[in-house]
Amino acid sequence: MHHKVLIIDNKTVVTGSFNPSKNGDEKNDENLIIIHDSDVAEKYAEEFLGVWDAAD
C-alpha cells in the first residue's frame, strides 16, 4: 500500500498518491481526492487506529 491519508476534524478525508512537494505538484503523475463526509471519515479513522494499534 502506498497512499497518504489526512483526516480533518473527523469530517473530511484527503487521500491519494499525491506527495506534497514541488515534484509531486509539478512533475509527478499523482492523484488526490477530497471527501467531505463524516461517515467516511469515521471509517478511515477506525482503519487508522486499527493499523496504529497493531503496530504496538
C-alpha positions as CSV (number, residue, x, y, z in Angstrom):
1,M,0.0,0.0,0.0
2,H,1.4,3.4,-0.9
3,H,-1.2,6.1,-0.2
4,K,-1.4,9.1,2.0
5,V,-4.5,10.0,4.2
6,L,-5.4,13.1,6.1
7,I,-8.5,13.0,8.3
8,I,-9.5,16.5,9.2
9,D,-11.9,17.3,12.1
10,N,-13.5,13.8,11.6
11,K,-15.4,15.3,8.7
12,T,-13.1,15.4,5.7
13,V,-10.7,12.8,4.2
14,V,-7.9,13.8,1.8
15,T,-6.3,10.7,0.3
16,G,-4.3,9.6,-2.8
17,S,-0.8,9.2,-4.0
18,F,-0.1,12.9,-4.1
19,N,3.2,13.9,-2.4
20,P,3.1,17.5,-1.0
21,S,6.3,18.6,-2.7
22,K,7.3,20.6,-5.7
23,N,7.9,17.4,-7.8
24,G,4.5,16.0,-6.6
25,D,2.8,19.2,-7.7
26,E,4.6,19.9,-10.9
27,K,6.3,16.8,-12.3
28,N,4.8,13.5,-11.0
29,D,1.6,11.8,-12.1
30,E,-0.2,12.0,-8.8
31,N,-3.8,11.7,-7.7
32,L,-5.8,13.2,-4.8
33,I,-9.4,13.0,-3.7
34,I,-11.1,15.1,-1.1
35,I,-14.1,13.5,0.6
36,H,-16.5,15.7,2.7
37,D,-18.4,13.0,4.6
38,S,-18.2,12.4,8.3
39,D,-19.3,8.7,7.9
40,V,-16.4,8.1,5.5
41,A,-14.0,10.0,7.8
42,E,-15.1,7.8,10.7
43,K,-14.3,4.6,8.7
44,Y,-10.9,6.0,7.8
45,A,-10.2,6.9,11.4
46,E,-11.3,3.4,12.6
47,E,-8.9,1.8,10.0
48,F,-6.1,4.1,11.0
49,L,-6.5,3.3,14.7
50,G,-6.6,-0.4,13.9
51,V,-3.3,-0.2,12.0
52,W,-1.8,2.0,14.6
53,D,-2.7,-0.4,17.5
54,A,-1.4,-3.4,15.5
55,A,2.0,-1.7,15.3
56,D,2.4,-1.7,19.1
